[in-house]
Amino acid sequence: MTAGKHDTGAEDRATSCSQNEVNRKLKYISLAVLVVQNASLILSIRYVRTLPGERFFSTSAVVMAEVLKVCTCLVIILLQKRFNLKETLHLLLNSIVFQYRDTLKLAIPALIYTLQNNLQYIAISNLPAATFQVTYQLKILTTALFSVLMLKKSLSRVQWISLLLLFAGVAIVQVQQEGNKEASMANQNYMVGVVAVVISCLSSGFAGVYFEKILKGSSASVWIRNVQLGIFGTALGLLGLWWNDGAAVAERGFLFGYTGMVWCVIFNQAFGGLLVAMVVNFHVDLLFTAGAGLVIGAVYMYSLPRSPSSSVSSSSSSSSESSALPRTDRGVEMEAFLPKCTAKQKGS
């Protein structure tokens, strides 16, 4: 009996190690795809917004991306229900209509995300792609600050230093670009782009933390949440389209200016699946390299694990508060990638 239990335990540990190895590989693949998707999205938006001729309506692109997100999530939910239309409709009716208070919680983040998506088009249309990418990393700073203020999270000394370096790196890049504004292309306003990306970073940080706060302890799936967000996002996007481009859209049409590349941008933004990048010529000098280097170093430092001593001191000072807070979904997902077989083997 003892030998049988030992063999079963060894098989379980081997299975766990194999699963952890698969999860680790999936993690790195996902990170690589995410990097390519983000880079290709910024470059492709920059490309289609700086082409000569009449531009498409960015407000319509935001609405179309939201519609595609909702449609994709609905198809995934239908697949999960094995194409049982009755069960799918019952789930959607119960999650969205009957639990309307839970649905209404997502109105605020949907409003902020819609604002952020529109500001992203404005910023990329007025800033070089590289400058936007570096400046947009301020969302790490805003997310950290909102996490401290709203979720009462504590940051280590290294994380605070990394945030200061992040801010310094972005500031250096802005100084470098300030001296090159004369060489910017026509129909671009550098200051408008900077203001748009800063507001976008603020909205991104607040929306992310707020979304995390209201979803703690929620049992709804991520696909249901995205449907709820998409419904509000589509409605708010249509309101913004009517307010900003209503007359022009009524005259020229919702899909005015849409080309194959514009559709690629919309699909990339909606799904993150089309990773087509357009190379943008950009002169990199010493100041920009120094600023971007500080930003990259700051992001790396901020992601470092906290030292055991700081973790012990932090947990002892606020154990009552931290024990009452549930783990975030993202934390649970990241822990799933960590190997646990070594610890089990030592314990056995």
N, C-alpha and C positions, 0 to 999 in steps of 0.2 A: 504493500500500500504506500509505504514511504517512498519507494523508488518510483512508483507510478505518479505520485504527486510531484516528485522532483522533476520527472520527465515533462509533465504537463506545464510546470512552472518555467522550465527551460524553453519549451516551445512558445509559451506566451511571451517571454522576454525576447526571443528571436523574432517573433512576429511584430512585437512592439518596435524593436530596433529597425526592422525592415520598413515599417510604416513611417517611422521618424525620418529615415533616409529619403523616402519618397517625398514626404512633406518638405524636407529641406531643399530638395531639387525643385519642387514646385514653387517654393518661396523665391528662389533665385530667378527662376524663369519668369515668375510674375513681376518681380522687380525690374527685370530687363525689359519686359514688354511695357511696363508702366513708364520707364524712362523714355523709350522710343516713342510711345504714344504722346507723352507730354511734349517732347521736343518737336515731333512732327506736327502736332496741332498748332503750336505757336508759329512755326515756320510757314506752315501752309496758310494760316490765317493772314500772316504778314504778306505772303505772296499774293493772295487773291484781293487783299485790300489796297495794295499798292500798284495793281495793274492799271495801265492807262484806259480811259473810257469811263462809262457810267458804272457805278458800283451797285451791287445788290443791296437790299435792305437788311442790315444786320439784325434788326428787330424780328424780321420774318425768319431769319436763320435760327435765332434763339427759340422761337415758337416751334419751328419744325424739328429741332433737336429734342425738345420736350415731348412732342407727339411721338417721335420714334422711340424714345425711352419708354413711354407708357405702353406702346404697342409691343415692344420687346418683352417687357415684364409680364404683360398679359399672356403672351405666347408661352413664356416659361412657366407661369402658374398653370396654364392649361396642360402643358406637358407633365407637370408634377401630379396633376389630377388624372393623368392618362386619358386625356381628351374627353373627360366626363364634363360636358358643358353644364349640366345641372349643378354638380358639386362646385364647379368653378364660379358660377354665378352666385350660388349661396354663400361661398366664402367671401367674394367681393362685396356682396350686399351686407353681410354681417360685419365685415371689417371696416368698410368705408361709410355706410349709411347708418346702420344701427349703432355702431360705436362712433358716432359723429364727434363726440368730445375728443376722442383720441385722434381722430382725423384732423380736427381743427388745430391741434397742437402743432401741426406741420405747416400751417399757413405762414407763420413768421419765417422759418428757415427757407420756405419756398420763395417768399418775397425777396429775401436777401440773396438767395442763389440766382434768381432772375436778374436782380440788379447787378450782381457780380458778373454774370455772363455778358450782359450788355456793356458793362464797363470794360470788360476784357477786350471786346472788339474795338472800343474807342481807344484804349491804351495801345494795343498792337498796331492800330492804324496810324498812330502818331509817334511811335518809338521804334528804334531799331530792335530786331528780334532778340539780340544778345542782351541789350540793355533791359528789355522787358523781363527776360528770364532771370537776370540777376536781381532786379528790383522786386520782382514778384515773390522772391524768397523771404521778403518781410512778413509774409503770412505765417512763417514759423514763429517770428517774434510776437505777432498779434495773438496767435493761437496760444502761445505760452502764457502771455499776460492775462488773457481771458480765462485760461484754465486756473490760474492762481486766484483770480478775483471771483469767478463764478463757481468753480468746483473745489476751491480751497486746497489745491494741489501744492506741494512743495517742490522747489527746484534745488538741485545741488549747486555748489559754488561753481563747478566747471560749466554747468548749463547756463548760469547767469553770465559768466565770462564769454561763453560762446555766443550768447545773444548780443552782447556788446560788440563783439567782433563782427557779427552779422550786420549790425547797424552801421559799423564803421566801413565795412566793405561796400555796402550799398551806397553810402555817402561818397566814397571815393569814386565810384563809377559815375555818380551824378555830377561830381566836379569835372571828371574827364569829359563827359558828354556836354556839359555846359559850354566848354570851350570849342566844341565842334558843332554847335547848333547852326552856325552859318552854312555848313556843308550839307545840312539836311535837305531832303527832297521837298518839292513844292507841295502845297495843300496839306502840310503836316504842322502841328503845333506841339512843340516839345512839352511845354508846361501843361497843356491839357492832358497829354499822355501820362505825365508824372502824377498829376492829381487823380486821374482815373485809376491808375494802378495802385496808388496808396489807399484810396477808398475801397478798391477791390480787395486789398489785403485785409483791411479792417473788417469788411463784411464777411470775408472768408473765415477769419479767425473767430468772429462772434458766432456765425452760423454753425460752424463745426462744433464749437463747445456747447452751444445751446442745443443742437441736435443730439449730442452725446448725453446731455443732462436729461432731456425729456424722454429718451429711449431707455434709460436705466430700468431694468426690471420688465421691459416690454417683451411680450411673447410673439408679436407679429414678425413675419419673415421679412427679409430685406427686400423681397420683390413686392410685397404689399406696401411697404414703406415707400418704395420708389414710385408705385402707382399713385399713392396719396400725394407725394411730392409733385409728381408730374401733372396731376389734375390741377393743383393750385398754380404750378409753374406755367402751364399752358394758358390758364385764364389770366394770370397776371401778365404774361408775355403778350397776349392779345391786347390787353389794356394798354401796355406800353407801346405796342405797335400803333394802335389807334391814336394815342396821344402824340407820338413823335412823327409818325409817317402815314397817318390815316389818309390824308388827301392824296398823297403821292401813290400809295398802294391802291387806292380806289381807281386812280387814273391809269396806272401802269400794270397793276396786277401783283398778286402775292409773290409769285415766283419770278418777278422781274430781275434780270441780271444773273440768273442761275446758270452756271456752266457745269461741266463735268467736275471741275476742280472744286467748285463751291459745294457740290453734293458730297464730294470726298471729305471736305472740311466738316460738314454737318454730320455725316456718318461717323467720322473720327471723334467728334465731340460727343455724340450720343452714345456710341458703343465702345470707343477706344479700340476698335478692331482694324480700322484702315490706317496703316502706319506709313503713309506716303509723305515724305519730307521734301521740301523744296529748299535748296541751298541759297542762302542770302549772303551776298558779299558784305563783309563787315571788317573794317580795319581795327585790329587789336594792337593797342600800344601798351606802354609800361604801366600807366595809371590804371587802365581797364583790367590788365592782367592782375595787378596787385589787389584791386577791389574784388574781382571775381574770386581770386585765391582766398581772400579773407572770408568771403561768403561760403565757399566750399569747405574751408577748414572749420568754420563755425557750425555748419550743418553736421559735419562729422563729429565734432566735440559734443554737440547737443545730443547726439544719438548714442554716446558712450554709456555703458551701464554704470550705475552709481556704485561707489566703493562700499564694501561691507560695513565699515565704521560709520559712514554717513547714513547708511540705510538703518543701522541699529539705533543711532541717536535720533533719527527722524521718526522711526516707528515707536520708540519709547516715549517721545514727547507728545505724540498725537495718536496713540494706539486706540483710544476710545472712539475718535472720529473716523479713523481709517477702517476700523473693523465694521463700522456701520454702513460704509459705502460699498455697494456692489461693484464688481469688476466691470469694466467697459467691455463691449463686444469686441473691440479691436484688440484689447489685451488678451482676451481669451483666445482669439484667433492666432495671435502671435505666439502664445504659449504652446499652441498645438504644434508649432514647427520645431520646438526645442526638443532635443533628444533627452529621454527620460530613462533609457535602458541602463545607463552607467550607474545612476543612482540606485536603481532597483537591484542591480547586481551586487553593489557594495552592501546594501541593506540585507540582502539574503546571505 
